[in-house]
Structures are given as C-alpha cells and as structure tokens.
Amino acid sequence: MLTIVKMESSVSTPHCSLIVYLEQPEMLPAYLRDLRGFFAKFPLNYEVIVVAEKGCVVPPTEGPVRILQNSKKLGRAASLWLGLNSSQAPFSAITSVDMNTPLGDYFKLLQNLMTEEGYEICWGDRYKKKDSPFLKGPHPRQQMEDSFNRILRDKFPQCPHDPLSEILLFKKAAIEKLAADHPGKFTGWYLGPQLLGGLRRQQLRVLEIPVFESGQTLPGFSLWRQRWNLFIECAFKTS
C-alpha cells in the first residue's frame, strides 16, 4: 500500500515528526522552506514525513524529509494515519502544506506536551483563538465544521471542544494505543473524528490549546463529499 521513495536525514531519531498530506506538489517547496527557516532558530531535530497521493509527482527536496508514496488512492485521513504510524519520533504533529496555522502554534503544542505530565495528545482548539479569521468570517467549510462539531460533541461528550480540528500533536505511545484500538480503515478528509472513540476507550488524556487557523481551504477539498463523509461518521459509525 505504501512505498518509501526517498529519505534524507542526518538524524537517526528526530525529536519530532511533522506529517503532511500532499496532492498538490507545487506547494511543497515553500512549506519546506518555511520549516527550515523556523527550525533554524531552535535546537530541535525534526523530520518531515510527506505522504504523497498516488500519481502525485514530488519535487526534489532538501533536509530531513521522508517521502511515502501511496500505491493507490487513500485520501487524506488514511494517508495522515499511515504517516503517523511510520514516525519513530517521540512526538508527531499533523500539519498542512498550505501552512494555514503558524509554526509557532505547533511549537506551542510541542512545548505543552513535553512539559505537562500525564497528557498524551495536544489538540488545537480554533474556537478559543478569538482573533482567528476562521471564526471572524464564516464560510461554507467553517459553517459545516461548526455544525458537525456540535453533533460530535453530543455523540462523544468527553471529546475535545473542536473535534474537527486537524492541528494535532501525539506522543508515540498514544499513536500505538490508537492503532491497537482501530483495526478498520480511515476514510475521507478528517482524521480527528475517527479517533474520538479510541480516545475514550483508551482513556487518553488530551490537552486542548488555542490555535490560529487562517480559514483557507486546500485545493482538492470537496465540501459536498466531506459533508457526506461526516454524516456517515456521525450517523452510522459506532462510538
């Protein structure tokens, strides 16, 4: 299902893995350039795990990058999950190639998860960031996510306040527990809602942190398709 195409890293075990799903290869160079500039300021070894969709031709890369090429069309949620499971770092974050959340917010998640004892996952909460354009100017994706967030909070009463947030950071032990709990396949765009049942069953402690999101939507996102996927997730899948 997955083929490792390339690996460039001078560090055998990084402190943190950044997982990114790739359908639009032209966006990758700017993303990697921003990462190099940001991490040049911090003594932190990191790697980028790029999970490229089938047919996506990945441009040449520099730095600590691993490229995983899907051998068949998997979609975003399944690709991110494969990337998380391939990470050997003690911390792994889901990121977006369009950088719609500042790297400083991801670093804040990492700082909190490293220092707060007893927590296994940091979950970004876009509702608590009052200056976020995501909340200031409602658009179809935001309206859809807000509606399904309310449904998911009813279905999973102890879940994070922003279930559809994809600004997530995991300890390796949390990924292993969730992998053992979820034998089925992941579908659609959103990974977070498909993990909520596992969070409850595995009694994973989640630390929620305010994060910024620009409100931009990646090319390839289909509002109608994801609305249908979330309807199936909420209405028919067991908790």
Sequence and secondary structure as in RCSB ss.txt:
>XXXX:A:sequence
MLTIVKMESSVSTPHCSLIVYLEQPEMLPAYLRDLRGFFAKFPLNYEVIVVAEKGCVVPPTEGPVRILQNSKKLG
RAASLWLGLNSSQAPFSAITSVDMNTPLGDYFKLLQNLMTEEGYEICWGDRYKKKDSPFLKGPHPRQQMEDSFNR
ILRDKFPQCPHDPLSEILLFKKAAIEKLAADHPGKFTGWYLGPQLLGGLRRQQLRVLEIPVFESGQTLPGFSLWR
QRWNLFIECAFKTS
>XXXX:A:secstr
 EEEEEEE S SS SEEEEEEES GGGHHHHHHHHHHHHTTS   EEEEEEE TT       SSEEEEEESS   
HHHHHHHHHHH  SSEEEEE TT  S HHHHHHHHHHHHHSTT  EEEEEGGG TT HHHHS  HHHHHHHHHHH
HHHHHSTTS S TT   EEEEHHHHHHHHHH  S   SS SGGGGHHHHHHTT  EEEEE        TT  HHH
HHHHHHHHHHTS  
